[in-house]
Amino acid sequence: MKNIISKITLALLIGGITVSCSKFEALNSDPTKASEDQVKPEYFLNNSIIGAQQDPHVGERVFVYYWKSASRQNYANVLNIGSDDDSFNADYWRYISEWLNNVNSAIDITDLHAEKGLTKPYHENVKQVARIWRAYLMSELTDNFGPAPIQSFQGKNPEFNTVKDVYYYLLDELKDASSKINTTVDGSEVKDYDAAYGFNWDNWIRYANSMRMRLAMRLSEVDVNKAKSEFEAAVATNKFIESSAQNFGVQEKDGWDPLTGVMSRSWNAQILSATMNNLYIGLGGVKTESQFSSAAIKAKVKPENDMGIRYLQHFSTMSNDPSQGYLLDGLPNKMDPRAYKAFFIPGNTSDPQYWSAANNQTATIKVSETQTDTYNMTNTWNAFSTGTWGGKASNLVVRGQNGRLPGMINRFRTSKEKRLFFASWESYFLIAEAALRGWATPMSDKAAYERGIKDNFEYWGASQFLTEYLASSNYSRVGTSVNYDHITEPGATFTATYKDAYTGATGTTQIAYPSNTIYKNGAVKNDKLTKIITQKYLASFPYLALEAWNDHRRLGLPFFENPAVEQPIATIPQLTAANYTKNQVNFFPQRLRYPSSFRTADQANYDKAVSMLGGEDNLFTPLWWAKKN
């Protein structure tokens, strides 16, 4: 071979799954293209890492509309109500195929250079790093679609494998690749070609082991012996991501390319979800007034368990959202301090992280032909269920309305952050869960749980509230507290106050803590695993939405309210007016459908992939490692 083309174009395409060619002699020779000693494996690896940040086109479709919707990290009626788009799926399929093609090319070029005597001292390490990164990409692929090809990424035609086989392969790859990295090799010459770690070999080993912990835990409900042995082996290395300096993140930058912030589109309001709101309110027992110096904000803080104004005839009540039916005309008395760091308070323009596009705080509720209630939503805090509100929705200018409701802060909209793929707090929450299960770990479940919260509070700049927060036995709206040793279950209900929108009378009512019937039949709300996953979920905001979705699919935790069904939802016909008070696995999206382009290109492989799913190629067929009922 005399030349290598600058793009790997001679690849087999199966509806978008690209296959890297292991022998580059098969590629076209062109004297105008780069020669073999000019094509570097680090170039292809970096292209893969940068590409996977998701440019605004695919990022909006997959990260915002799919992952953040499925994980309930924002208010949206997309994947959470079983609504997807084949063109979105096809775009993502094509993009992730390109990322995998690039990382496989990095591995193949390293081998080729070895054959030609062109190897640099650091190239063998670059190859192992590429294998580690490939394992992440393949986990992303299979966690979204299900069965995926293994051998195709080793220079062979695509032949699909079960999710179990893919996971076993990834765990082996991470173990083997990390063991072959030589940390004494100087990689400074090529550090600019690694957007994540700058070829800090120790950090790549840590990332590999943390990924092994993550993937091993994914098997905890279906393959416990494998999960336990793999997790224990990974954590026993004592080299996992354990501090913020070791977090796997890639710096965003403004523009329109893969490094542009994945949540930067100005039309994506990314409003607070009912799920996150019910987890935040009351959790940790930290008073809202202690979190602000503003007299205007303090003046709007409501008494504890004050639900605000009750609109039972105009807000949907056909969900198991404990906050449904009420408009809070102020701020909750107690709040997880991260809530006000992650989401702006409507109209609080003195907040340097306030999003300027949220500039209209006027809300209206049409009560009758002769009465319309108007509210200034400045310094108020509300979140509403998704789903269908029927005719009630037409009478409201508040639900889903930017400016009237809390929205994601400006910090993550301006392409100035690092997009996180793995953070230290996840390592600790994984260790906490493993220790709780009785697996061998370097620290106790409580110590790991509290360290995970500590690291995440540092990320949000909320450390001043940590001690009070960790000691709190205050329940959230879904009946969970923070104190790890406080496992007393809440009562069936809590007493709340309200003002009736139609009569003006004040009153009290009993509001039920929701029963999460896909976790221990709804009988448990405050056990230690619920605490761990609740904290892991809240810490995942906003970059680790996919992992938050994965945990809910695996465990049914934390509690996700059902979409409202004032009218039937065509895409979730199994959720009805007769069963909306309970949760079912098939009320929540479980995967993405394979794109029709794959089926059209290779019916045989498509049929094989679907046969391995154990169900139909739809959004509600659980993956191998996920809950089935």
C-alpha positions, 0 to 999 in steps of 0.5 A: 500500500502506497497511500491512504485516502483521507477518509475511510470511504471503502466501508460496508454499509448496512443501513448505516452501520459502517465496517472498518476495513482491517487491510488498507491495501484495499483502499484507493491509491491517490497521490493527492491524499495523505501517505501512510506515515502521515495518517495517524491513529490519534487523528481518527481517535480524536475525530471519533471522540469529538464527533460523539459530542453530537453536533446541533443536528443530532444532539437536539434529536437524540440528547434533548428530544430522546434522552432528556425526555426518556429520563424526565430531565425536562418537560417534553412530550416526545420519547416519554410518551412513546413518540419517536421519529424514524428520521431521528433514529436513522440520523443517530444510527448513521452518526454513531456508525461514523464515530465507530468507524473512526475509532476502528480506523485508529486501531487498524492504522496502529496495527498497520503502522506496526507492520510497516515499522512506522510505530511511534512509542505512544502508538500502542497506548493510543490503540488501547485508548481507542479500544476503551473509547470504542467500548463506550460507543458500543455500549451507547449503541446497544443501550439505545437500540438493543442487539448490535454487531460485535465482529463487524467492528473488527473488519468483518461484515455485520452480524448481530449479537445479543445484548448479553454477548455485547456486554460480555465483549465490552467488559473483556475489552475494557479489562484487557485494553486498560491492562495493556496501557504503559503509563511510563510512555510519554504522550505529550507529543500528541496530547492535543489529539485527545479532546478528553484527557490529553492522553493522560494514560492514568486517567484513561485507565481510571475511565476504563475501570469506571466503565467496567463498574457501570456496565457490570452494574447494568447486569445486576438484575439479570446476571448477578454472578457476572455483575458481581465478579466484574464489578469487584475486579474493576473496583479492586484495581483502586484506579477508578474516577474518584475526583473531579480532576479525573472526570471524563469530559470534553470542552464545548465551544460555540458554533455549529459543529460537534463541539457545540454545546449539546443543549445550546439550541435557543428554541429548546426551553428545557423546562423543569419536569414534574419528575425532577420537581417532585424529587427536589421539593423537601429533599434534604430539608434545606429552607429556600429562604436560607438559599437566597439573600433577596428580600423579593424571593424570601417574600414568596416562600410558602409555608411547608406543604402549601400547594398553592391554588387548587384548579381541579377543573382546569388542571389534569388530575389523571396522572399519579403525579402527587403535585397535580391540580395545583398552581404554586403562587410562590416558592416551596418552603424547603428544596434540594439546593441543587434545584435552584442551581440547575433551574432558574426561578421565573423572573429572577433576572438578578440571577447571573445564570438567568436565561434571557429568552425566558422574558414573559412571566404572564400566565392565564387560566380561562376559568369560564367565558366570563372569567380569566385568571391572570398571574405574574409568575415571577418568583414562583415554582411549578412543574406539570405532568406531560401527556394529554390534558385534553381540552383543559390545555386549551384554557391555559397559558402556563403549562409548558410555557417558557418564562412562566416555569423554571427552566435550565440555567444559562450555564449549559446553553452557551457552549462553555462547559465540559460535556461530562461522560463520566463523573466521580460521583457516579463511581461512588454511587455505583460503589454504594449500590455494590456495597449495599448488595454485599459485594466487595468494595473499598468503602461502605455503602454509606460512605460511598453514598455520602461521598457521591453527594459531596462531589456533586454538591461541589460541582454545583457550588452548594457545599455549604448546605452539605452537612444539613442535607446529609442529616435530613430526614425530611421527605420529598414529594415522593416519600424519600429522605436523604439521611442514609440511616433514616429508612422509616417509610413515610405515611400514606399521605401528608397534610397540605394546605391550599386556596380554592381557585373557584371559591377563594376558600382555604382548606387542607387536604391529604395528598398521597405519596405515590406508589412506585408499583414497578419497584417492590410493588410500590410498598417501599419509598425510602429504602437505601437503594431508592436513596442511592438511585435518587441521588444518582439521578439528580446528580446526572443532570444535565449531561448524563441523561442516558445513564439516568434513563438506563437506571430507570429501565434497570430498576424502576428508580427513581419514581417517574409519574405517568403521563396524564391521560385526560385523552388516550395517548395514541402512542401509549395505548396501554396507559388508560383512564383505568390504570393510570394510578399505577406504574407499569414497565410498558408505560415508559420507553425502553429503547429506540426502534431500528431505523427503517433504512437498516431494515430496507438495506438488510432484511435478514440481519434486521430480522435476526436483530429483532429476534434477539430482542425478545419482543417487537421492534418498538419503544416498549420492548425491554432490553436484556438487562432491564426490568420486564414487569 
